[in-house]
Amino acid sequence: MITRLKQRLKNSATQNQTVDTISTDALICATPKSLIALRQQARSVPLSAVKIISPQNGAYLSPFKGRGMEYEESRIYQPGDDVRNLDWRVTARSGKTYCKQFREERERSVLTWVDYRKTMLFATKGVYKSVMAARAAALLAWSAVHQGDRIGGLIFDEQQHHEIKPQTGDKAALHLIKQLCHHKNTNNSNLNQNNANAEQALVRLRRVARPGSLVILISDFRKLGPQAESHLMQLSRHNDMIMLFIYDPLERELPPAGTYRISDGAQSKILNTANKSLRSAHQQQFQQHLDSLQSLSRRFGMSLITCATDQNIEQALQQGLRLKRT
């Protein structure tokens, strides 16, 4: 797959077409100004929990399997303590029976897992998949700010990870936006590192995600690796999970029959879309990928939202999150 496409296909389907050059950097690179401007739009993105309960017991009635509690300390076991909370490590070290104490979490953590690998640096229509991912993460962050939730996440490519610990308020959203805009994918990274680094990013996410968090995975979910499914299963046990699948229209369907020159800025190739077998195989490959994501989301109780690079991400999130609440 061509991993960085700085041209856009022309609308006409004439023979020997060349692809247009994207005229603005805004299509290939998210800017702080554009992501900060999404603050007001984020009010229409419904991140609220399914049900609300009394503030004395925390802000949310958790639909999750976890406790929604955060470890605070260990103390000597007292009659009546829940044996499931025994701290076996401290007990073994001290020779006395200790029990873990938890404090209620008053705020929910909203964590965005943002994929900036090479396959996300691609577009033929609309914006780069990475730009769409950044816009989605910013909308979700601002929505969390409006609700008083904590905002955190993880941004990664083939070689780097940027971990943002959950915090509250505008400052947390702005910090996430800064990382989204300043994270640079190094051009010399090896595509074979796709699998390993995606899995490492999921491992890191498991360390950050407290029980009861809302975790949104934003990616094209290409080449996740053999252990990714296991990590997703572990995350889904104690968290609410959403998969936001970003794709380019060309990945779903080839353009009208003709020959097209495509380039990554360094090399170019000719793509002939007149072959019916090629067109059919291409569509089938995309559908198989989508089917696998739908199957994965059903097995682990996750929600799947899809958005093409030429669609409105705000509308896609509105529709997907509202369907989740019903």
N, C-alpha and C positions, 0 to 999 in steps of 0.2 A: 504494500500500500504506500502511496505517496504520502509522506508525513508532514510536509509543509507546503501548502498550495497557496501561492500569493496571487493567483489569477482566478477569475470567475468566469464560468461558462456563459457565452452569449445566449440570448433568448432564442435566436433563430437556429434552425437545424440544417443549415446548408452545408454542403460538402467542404472538407478541408478548412474547417473553422479553426481559428486560434482563440485562446481564452483571454478575457479582458483582465487588465491589471487592476487590482483593488486600489482605489485612489486615496483612501484615507487610512491612517494608522489606527483609527478607532475600531476598525473591523478586525484587526489582528492583535490588538493590545488594549486591555482594560485600563482606564485612567481613574485616578482617585476622584476627580470631579464628577465623572459619569456615575460612579458607584455611590458617592455621597448623595447625588441627586435622586437616588432611588428611595430615599428615606420616607417621603410622603406616600409614594406608591405602595410601600410595604404594608401600610395600614389595611390594604385590601387582601393581603396574603394571610389566611387564617391558620395560625399556628397554635391556637388555643386547644386545650385538652378536650376530650369528649365530654367530660362533666366537671363541674367546679364544686368544691365542698367548702366547709367553714374554714376561714383563714387560720383559726386556732390549730388546725390539724395539718396545715400546709396548704399551698395554693391549689394543688391538683388532686383529684381522685385518680390515683394511678391505675391505668389499665395494664401495667407491666407486671412481670413475674417477680421483680425485685422488691426489696423492702422500701426503697425510696428514703433510706436512712444513710447517714455518713458516720463512719467509725470515729469515736472521740477518745476513748481510753479503755483500759482494762482494770478491773478491780477484783478483790477477793469475792469468790462465789458466796452468795447468800441464799438461804432456803427460799424457794419460789422462783428463782431465776430460770429462764428458759435454757435448758441444756444445749439447745442448738447454737447458743451464743458462746459456748465455752471457748476460751482462747487456749488452744492446745499447745502452742509454742511457748507462751509465758508459763503455762502450767508445768510443762516438761522442764523448763529452765529453772523455775523457782521451787518446784516440789510441792507447791500449793495450788489449789484449784482457783483459776481466774476466769472471769466472765467478761466478754466484750460489752462495752456500752456504746450506744449510738445516739446521735442527735438528729432530729427531724430536719430534712432539707426543705427550707422555705421556698426555694427557687428551683426551677428545673434548668438543667444544662441543655443547651441546643448546640450540637456539634456538627460542623460541616467538614466532610472528608472530600477534598477537592483534588481531582486528578489533572496534573499538568504535564503528563508524559507526551511523547512525540505524537502519538495518534490523536491527541487533543488539539494539536497545532495544525488544523485542517479546516478548510471551508471552500465550497464552490458557490454557495448562496448565503446571504445574511452575514454572519460574523463567524470567526473562528470558534470551534467548540470550546476552547479554553476561555474565550471571552464570555460565551454564554454561561459557562460554569461559574465564572467570577460574578456575573450579574445575579445568578441564582443565589450564590452564597451571600452576596450583599443584601439582597431582598430578604432572605431568611434572617440575617443578622439584625437588620432594622426592625423586622417584625418581632423578633425576640426582645429588642430594646423596648418597643411599645408595650410589651406584656410584662416587663420586669424580669425576664429570664436571663440566665447567664449565657454568654456567648463564647464559644471556643471552636477548636477544630484542628485540622491537619492538612497542609498543602504539600504535595510531593511531585517529583518527576523521577527520571531514571537514576539520578544521583543524589538528590537533596530531599530533606524533610524539614518543613517549618511547622513546629507544634505551637498552637496558641492555647494556653490554659484558660478554662472558662472564667469569665469575669462579667460584671454587670455594667450597664450604662453605655452612653455614647462613646466613651473612651475605648471600651472593648470592641465595639463595632468598627471604629476608626482604625484600631490596631489590626483587625482582621483585614480591612480594606487595604491598608498599607502593605501587608504581606501578600495579598492577592495581586497587587500591582507591581511590587518589587521583585517577586519571585521570578527568576530568569532561568529558563531551561537551557542548559549548556548544550551547544550544538555537537560536541564531540562525544556525547554519551552513546553507549552501545544499546541498540534496540533489544538485544538479548537480555538486557537487565530489566526489561518490562515486568516479567513475571515476578522476579525476586523482590523488586522494590515495591510493587503493589502489595505483595504479601507482608513485607516489613511495615508498610504503612498501616495495614490492618492490625498488625501486632501492636504497633504504637497506639492505635486508636483504642484497642481493648484496654490499654493501661490508663488512658485518659477518661474513658467513659464510665461514669459512676452509675450504679443501678438506678433506673428511672429516667435516664437521659433520652432526649430525642436526637437520634443520629441520622443525618441525611448524607448519603453517599452520592456524589456528583461526578459522573464519569461516562465514558463510552463503554466501559467494562470489557475492554479488549485485553486479552492475555493476562488474566488475573492470576494464573498459576494454580497448581493442584491443591494447595493447602488453603486457598482463599475461602472455599466453601465451609471448611471447618471453622475458620475465624468468624465468618458471618453467622454461623449457627450459634457460636458462643456469645457473640454480641447481641443477637436477637433474643436470647433467653432472658435478659434483664433490662432491655431497652426497647423503646419504640423505634422502628427502623423504616426509613424511606429510601428507595433507590431512584435517583433522578437520571434517566438515561438520555444522554445528549448524542445526537447523530446529525450527519449532514445528508441532505436529500439525495446526493449522488451515491451514498452508501446504501440507500434503500432501493433506488432505481437508477439505471443508467440513463443519460440524456437521449434525445431522439436519434434515430439511426444517422450515422455520419462518422467522420474522422475528426478527432480532437487532439490538439497538442496540449499536454499538461506539463507543468514544470514545478520544481521545488526551489527554483532560483539558481540552481547549479547544474542540474541535469533536466532533460526533457524527454518525453516519450509520446508516441502516437497511440491514442486509444480509438479503436474501431468498434463502434456500438451497433453496427448493422447486423452482426451475427446474432440470430435469435437464440441459439443455444447459450451463447455467452450472456445475453440479457437475462435469460431464464435462470441460469446458474447463479448469477449475481443477486437476483431477487431472492432466490431460495436461500442463499447464504445469509443474507440479512434477516430473513424470517426465522431461520434456525437460531440465530443469535438472540433475537427478540423472544422467541419461544422459550429458550433456555433461561432467560432472565425472568420471564413470567413464572416458569416452573420453580425457579429458585425462590422467588418472592412468596409464592404460595406455600412452599414447604416450611419456610421459617417465619411465616406470618408478617412479612414485610409488605409495604405498599410500593408499587412501581408507577412512576410518572415518566412519560416520554416527552421530549421536546426536540424539534428539529432546529437547525441553526438559523432558519429563516422564519421561525415562529416567534410569538411574543411570550417571553419567559414568565412574565407576570400572570398572563392568562392561563398558561399551562399549570403554574403552581396553584392558582385559584381553583381551577377545575379539579386538579388531582387531590388537593388537600381537603376540599369540600366533600369529594366522594369518599375520602377516608373517614370522615366524621359520621357519615350516614350508616 
